[in-house]
């Protein structure tokens, strides 16, 4: 997915900053995929964000681009303004609640994909039992149906969420084709994209993971 033509430069760079915040320390290509913005524009925006002290580049094999404290504050302001202008807070909150209802199932699927039980003994899944893998992938497909519907509703108002639909679909397709690592063991795996979607919903609503955990404990 690429940005709509009517989005101005400031909006594009805000989207790049937000995507970077959701995915952590990464290179340009991953920011492009996550944000839905062309690589050339991402490079320009990252340089502008660095000049504004909103992003920084750490050199080295384990380095990459990351968001600064100033960048997090700028992103918080952009997100709050976006929700207010579009009147989308209720929509995002409802979708976030639905996401939370799906999250335990997705985490269990990833666990079951990586480990299986032989009797009462847990063992690494070597993926030689095609029947077992098919059952786990069938559960993932059902979760994905709900996730696609959720992201589709978000995308109608907040176009940036459309990138998650294509990224989740791509990871699922790869897993169904026999590329086992696309469930939970790659930087572009289903689980990784799911984690980033979770982070996006949290930051959009201004909810920390600690606050989410406390709310879960109170409601549990």
C-alpha positions, 0 to 999 in steps of 0.5 A: 500500500502506498500513501494517497496522493493528497497527503502532504509532506508533513503528513507523510513524515508523520506517518513515517515517524509513527511507523518507526515508533511502532517497529523499533530500531530498523532500516529504511526498507522496513520503515517503508513496508510498515508505513506504506510510503515509498523508500525514496520518500522514507529516506527524505523524511528520516533525514528531516526527522533527524534534523528535527531531533525526532529520529536518530540513526545508530551506525553498525550491524545492529544499529538502525533508525529509531525514535527519540523522546522528542519524536515520541512527543511529536507522534503523540501530538500527531495521533491526538490531532488525527483522532480529534480531526477525524472523530475516530477515537470511538472507532479505534477504541472499539477495534482495540477491544476486539483486538484484545479479545483475539490476542490470547488466541493468536499468542496460543497459536504461535506457542502451539506452532513452535512447541507441541506435546507428545503425551505430557512432554513439550517438544519443539515442533519440527513440522514433520506432522503435517496434520498437526501443522494444518490444524494450527494454521486453520486456527490462524486463518480464523483469527486472520479473518477477524483481524482483516475485518478489524483492520478493514474498518480502521482503514476506512477512516485511518488509511495507514492501518491498511498496511497491516492487512496486506502484511498479515495476509502476506505472512499467512500466505507464506506460512500456508505455502510451507514457509514455517518461519513466517508464523513467528520466527521472522521480522516479517512474520505474522506474529511480528506484524501482529505485535506492531499492530498492537503497538499501533493501537496502543500508541494511537489511544495513548495507552501504555502496556503497563496500563493495559496490563493493569486494566486486564488484571482489574477486569480479569 
